[in-house]
Amino acid sequence: MGTGAAFFDLDRTILAGASAPLLTAALVEAGLLPDRHLPGEGLLLRVYELVGESLLAMALARRAAAFFAGLDSEAVRAAATRAADRLVVEVLPYARVLVAEHRREGRPVVL
């Protein structure tokens, strides 16, 4: 077995775009988020997909983390599992090859 581990970033690295829409959809389906969109949400997502991370996006993510602290952890875990099932389908072909290579070498892979 090899040593070390392989870590892969999701958004705009092994996925073509952002993971947020799939994660949000899973949370809405689980009843953990309301089924509504924020004004400008689509524009923010498009900017993120074009230029990457921004201070505004990071600030929103920090605020979201505080919101989720009070939710039922089992419900969040179930929603995360549903989201992961959807996200794995979106992994880009080149990344699948890299992940498989690291696994063959005996490295744990963290996505």
C-alpha positions as CSV (number, residue, x, y, z in Angstrom):
1,M,0.0,0.0,0.0
2,G,1.3,3.5,-0.9
3,T,1.7,6.3,1.4
4,G,0.0,9.7,1.4
5,A,-3.4,10.7,0.2
6,A,-4.9,12.5,-2.8
7,F,-7.1,15.5,-2.2
8,F,-9.3,16.9,-5.0
9,D,-11.2,20.1,-5.0
10,L,-14.7,19.8,-6.4
11,D,-15.7,23.1,-7.9
12,R,-14.1,24.0,-11.2
13,T,-11.5,21.3,-10.7
14,I,-13.0,17.8,-11.0
15,L,-16.5,19.3,-11.7
16,A,-17.0,21.6,-14.7
17,G,-18.7,24.2,-12.5
18,A,-20.1,24.7,-9.0
19,S,-21.4,22.0,-6.7
20,A,-23.7,24.5,-5.0
21,P,-26.8,23.9,-7.1
22,L,-26.8,20.2,-6.5
23,L,-26.1,20.6,-2.8
24,T,-28.8,23.2,-2.5
25,A,-31.3,21.0,-4.3
26,A,-30.6,18.1,-2.0
27,L,-31.1,20.3,1.1
28,V,-34.4,21.7,-0.4
29,E,-35.7,18.1,-1.1
30,A,-34.8,17.2,2.5
31,G,-36.9,20.1,3.8
32,L,-33.8,21.7,5.3
33,L,-33.9,24.8,3.1
34,P,-36.9,26.7,1.7
35,D,-37.6,26.2,-2.0
36,R,-36.9,29.7,-3.1
37,H,-34.0,31.6,-4.7
38,L,-32.3,34.7,-3.6
39,P,-32.3,37.8,-5.9
40,G,-29.1,37.7,-8.0
41,E,-28.3,34.1,-7.1
42,G,-28.0,33.1,-10.7
43,L,-25.7,36.0,-11.5
44,L,-23.5,35.1,-8.5
45,L,-23.3,31.5,-9.6
46,R,-22.4,32.6,-13.2
47,V,-19.7,34.9,-12.0
48,Y,-18.3,32.1,-9.8
49,E,-18.2,29.7,-12.7
50,L,-16.4,32.3,-14.9
51,V,-13.8,33.7,-12.5
52,G,-13.8,31.5,-9.4
53,E,-13.9,32.2,-5.7
54,S,-14.5,35.8,-4.4
55,L,-14.6,37.5,-1.1
56,L,-18.4,37.8,-1.4
57,A,-18.8,34.0,-2.1
58,M,-16.6,33.2,0.8
59,A,-18.5,35.5,3.1
60,L,-21.8,33.9,2.0
61,A,-20.4,30.4,2.7
62,R,-19.3,31.4,6.2
63,R,-22.8,32.7,6.9
64,A,-24.4,29.5,5.6
65,A,-22.1,27.4,7.8
66,A,-23.5,29.2,10.9
67,F,-27.1,28.6,9.7
68,F,-26.5,24.8,9.3
69,A,-25.1,24.5,12.8
70,G,-28.6,24.2,14.2
71,L,-30.1,21.7,11.8
72,D,-30.7,18.0,12.5
73,S,-27.4,16.3,11.7
74,E,-29.0,13.1,10.5
75,A,-31.2,15.0,8.0
76,V,-28.2,16.9,6.8
77,R,-26.2,13.7,6.4
78,A,-29.0,12.1,4.4
79,A,-29.2,15.1,2.1
80,A,-25.4,15.1,1.7
81,T,-25.5,11.4,0.7
82,R,-28.1,12.2,-2.0
83,A,-26.0,15.2,-3.2
84,A,-22.9,13.0,-3.4
85,D,-24.8,10.4,-5.5
86,R,-25.6,13.2,-8.0
87,L,-22.2,14.9,-7.8
88,V,-20.2,11.7,-8.6
89,V,-22.0,11.6,-12.0
90,E,-20.7,15.1,-12.7
91,V,-17.0,14.3,-12.2
92,L,-15.1,15.1,-15.4
93,P,-13.6,12.2,-17.3
94,Y,-9.9,13.3,-16.8
95,A,-10.5,13.4,-13.0
96,R,-12.0,9.9,-13.0
97,V,-8.7,8.7,-14.5
98,L,-6.7,10.5,-11.8
99,V,-8.8,9.3,-9.0
100,A,-8.6,5.7,-10.2
101,E,-4.8,6.0,-10.5
102,H,-4.4,7.2,-6.9
103,R,-6.7,4.4,-5.7
104,R,-4.6,1.8,-7.6
105,E,-1.5,3.2,-5.9
106,G,-3.3,2.6,-2.5
107,R,-3.8,6.2,-1.6
108,P,-7.0,7.3,0.1
109,V,-8.9,9.7,-2.1
110,V,-10.7,12.7,-0.6
111,L,-13.1,14.7,-2.8
